[in-house]
Amino acid sequence: MLEGDSDCLALNALCGRPVGSRDGSREESGESQLRSLICATLLVGSAVGGVAFVATPEQSQTSAHEGVQEKSQTANPTQRAAATRAFLGLGAEPDKAAAERGAPLFAQNCAFCHGPNARGATGPNLITSDKVLADDKGEHLMPFLRKGILEKGMPAFATMSDQQLTDIAEFLHLQVDDVANRGTYHVLNILVGNATEGKAYVESHCMGCHTAQTFAHIAGKYRSPEQLQRNWIWPVRDEDMTAQIKTADGTISGKVTQISDFRISLVTEPGEAKSIDLVPGVEVQIHDPLVAHEQIVMKLRNDEMHNVTAYFETLK
């Protein structure tokens, strides 16, 4: 499990997409952007769709996501945080020394309206503020804080020095990073399951596709329990998703490169790219090597997840 979080490691590698950076180039609002970040941090990897033959758009980007997933297996916490920050477009790493100086300034001057951690109180939540997200090193927040919004009850901090205002800005940046950057989360001990029950689960749910040798290989492949848990639930895709499409003009088959509710794109065996609109009369059959894992994820309970991980750990 994660400190301050629920047992959601079962979903730790399942979807995500880059969003904007703190350079002001975003098109999304702060609130909708954070929702994207939360989605990405809860579901990093490939998304799981619930519709019979229609996968989500993120599934077409598996190679990029799995590259991130694969590199994370040997990354230390600092490298993992930096990689996640870059992947999510969070901008530069917050200056922690400046943020520490800014914390008492924020508490004294801002917390009574915006809450002690800037999550909101009588005033708005600043974690999703466009002004905060568009700022990098205080270049936008500094003039804003000096001027204030008097008509809305926000005072001007004209007497504060540039350094003090920059420190407050870095404090806010650190709060955003703490919320959005899953790579900084501290992973606690997750070996809390029953290995015997985990073995029984594997024998009843997994032996149709795998052998005992497969599980020993998986167990020895990952150095930490959380990496092992993440990857037995949703492994790196080593086979392509393929599709056979029947239209009025004939049948097309090949490797799926993109799929949505409206269109499917694939590359045929000769290397020709095709895009077919999913209109009435078009029949699509998809072969996804990870479909069994998709079905498991949709039903997997926390105790089952921990039990299987505990069992795999005994195979190392």
N, C-alpha and C positions, 0 to 999 in steps of 0.2 A: 504494500500500500504506500501511498505518498503522504508525507507530513502535511497535515491540514487539508487533505483531500480524501475522497472516498476510494474504495477499491475499484479503480478503473484501468488497471494495467492491461486488462483484457482487450481494451480498445486503444492501447497506446500507440499502435502503428497502423491505424486504419484510414486516415484521410487527411488532407491538408492541401493548402495552396498558398503561394506567396501572396501577400497583400502589400500595401504601400509602404513607404519608408517615411522617416521623419523629415523629409526634404520638402514637404508641401505639395508633392506631385500626386497625392491620392485623389481619386474621384469619389470614394465612399465617405460618408460621414463618420465621425469618430465612433459613434455608437455602433453603427453597422459594421465598421471595420473591426472593432473589438469582438463583435459576434463572430466574424470570420476568423479572428485570431483564436478565440476560444474553441471554435470548431476544429481549427488546425491543430491546436495543442491537445485536444481530447482525442483526435482521430488522425494521427500522423501516419502516412503510408498510402494505402489504397482504400477507397471508400467501399462500403457494402450497400448495394441496392436491394430493395425488397420486391422489385417487379420481375416477373418471370424471365423475360429475355432482355430486358433493358438494364444495362449497367449504368452507373453514374459516370459523369464526365471525368472524374478523378481517376477512374480505372484505366483510362486510356493513357495516363501519365505514369504508369507503374515504373518504367525504367528510371525516371528521374527520382521518384520517391524511394525506390528500392536502393538507388545509389546512396542516398542520404542514410537510409536504414542500415545498409551494409557497413558504411564507414563508421557509424556510431558504435559498432560492436567493440572497437578497440579504443574509442575516445575516452579521455579522462573527463571529469566533470567540467573543467574550464573549457576544454575543446568542444564538448557537447553543447555547452551554453552558447559559445560563440557561433557554432554551426547552426543552432536553432535560431539564434538572433538574426543571422544572415538569411536563413531560409524564410523567416516570417517577415523580413523587411523592417525590423525594429530600429534600424539605424545604428549609430555609434553606441558603444558600451557606456552606460552611465558612469560618471566620475563618482565613485563611492565615497571618497574623502570629502568632496564638495557636498554630496548628498547628506553626509553625516553632519556637516556644518549647517546645512539648510534645514535639517529636521527640527531643531529648537526654534528656528525663525518661523517655520511653517506652523509649528504648534502654537506659538505665541500670537501670530498675526492672522492665521488662516483657518486653523482647525475648528474654531467655534462655528464656522459656517460650512466648511467642506469636510469635516471629520478628521480624526487624527492621522489616517492613512490616505486622505484625499478621496475616499470612496463616497463622499457625500453626506450631508446632514440637512440643515436648513437650506444650504446652498447646494449646487449641483455636484455630481460625481466628476472629478477632474481626470480620472483614468481614461474616460472616453471623450474628453474635450478635444475638439479640433485644434484649438490653439496649442494645447500641450503636445498633441501628436505631430503637429506640423513643425514644432520647435526642435532644434538640435542641440545647441549650446547656449540657449538663452537669448538668441538673436531676435526671436519674436516675443517671447514672454517678458523680457526685460522692459521694453517700451510699453507693453500692455499693462504690466504691474505698476509702472510709474504713473500711468494716467488713470487707471481704474475705470470703473463704470459707475459713476456717482448716482445716476438716475435709477440704477438697479440695486443700489445699496452696497456696491463693492467700493471700498475706499481706495484712494491713490496712495502708493508707497513711494512718494517723491523724495523722501529723506533717506531712503536706503541707498547704500553704495551699489555700484555695479557688481561687486563681488558677492554681496549679500543676495541680490536678486538672482544672480547666476546660480548660487548655491541652492536657492529655493527651486529653481528650474530643474537642477540636477536631482533634487529630492523627488520631484514629480516624475522625472524620467525613470528613476529607480522603481517607483511604485508601479509604473506601466510595465517595466521589465519583469518585476516580481509576479505580476498577474499573467502576462502573456507568454513569457519565455519558459516553456516547460523544461527546457534543458537545464535550468537552474534548480529544479525541484530536488529536494533531498529524499532519496529513496530509503525507506526503512526496511527492516527484515521482512521478507515476504514468504519465508519458509515456515509457514504456520499450518500447512495442510497435513492430511493423513496420507502417507505414501501408499499404504495398502489399498485404501479406497481409490487413490489415484490410479494405481495399476488396474483395478477393476474397471474404472472408467475407460482407460485406454483400450483394454481388451474388448470392451463392448462397443466402442465408438470409432476406433481408429484402425483396427487390424484388417479391415476390408481393403485399405489402400497401402498400408505400411507393414513392415516386418519388425521383429524385435531388434534386429541389427540396425534398422533405421533409427530407432529411438536411442540406442546407445550412441550412435553417431551424432544425433542432434544434441544429446546431453553433453557430450564432450566438446562440442563446437563453440559454446558460448561461455565466457569466463564468469559471468555473474548471474545470479538467479533471475533478476529482472529482465536481462537480455534473453535468457532461456525462455522465460514465460512469454515475453513479447513475441518471440519467433516461433514457438510451437503453435501459438494461437493463429498468427498470420505470418507465415514464412515468406522469405524472398521468393518471388516468382521466377522459376527456372524454365518454365514452358510458356509459350505464347498462348493468348486467348485466340481461338479461331471461331469462324462462323460460316454457316452455309445459308445462303439467302435465295429464296425462290421468288421470282418475279414473273410478270406476264411474258417477259422476253427470255426467260431461262433461269438457270441456276448459277450462282456465283459463290465461290468459297475462297477463303484466304485468312490471313492474319489480321485481327481487328486492331486498328490504330486509334479509332475514336468512336464513341457511341453515346447517344443521348436519347431523349424521348422522341426525337423527331427524325434522326438520321443516324446511319451507321457507315463508317468508312473502314476500308480494309485494303490490304495489298495481296493480290493474287499470286499464285505460285510463279508465274512468269515475271512478276515484279510490277504489274500494272496497278495503279491506285484507282480505287472505285469508291464512290459515295452514293448511297441509296437512301432515298426518302422513305421513312416508315409510314407509308400510306396504307389504307385498307387494301387487302389482297396480297401484300408482301408478307411472306413467312420467313422468320429468322430462327435458326437453331444455333445456339452458342455452346461451344465446348470451352469451359473454364476449368483448368486443373485445380483451382482453389475453391471450387464451389462447395466441397465438403466442409472446408474451414469456414466458409461464409455461413453455412447452415449451423455449424457448431457455435459460432460467435453469437448468433441471434438467440440462442437458447442457453448459453453457458452461464451457470451460476458462479458466484464468488467462491463458494466452498469447493466446487468442482475444479475451478481454475487453480486454486491453491493446492488441492490434492494432487492434481496431475504434475504441477511443478515440483512438489515435494518428491513425487515418485521419480521423475526424470533426474532430479538431483542425485538420487541414490545410484544412478547408472553411470555417473562420471567415473 
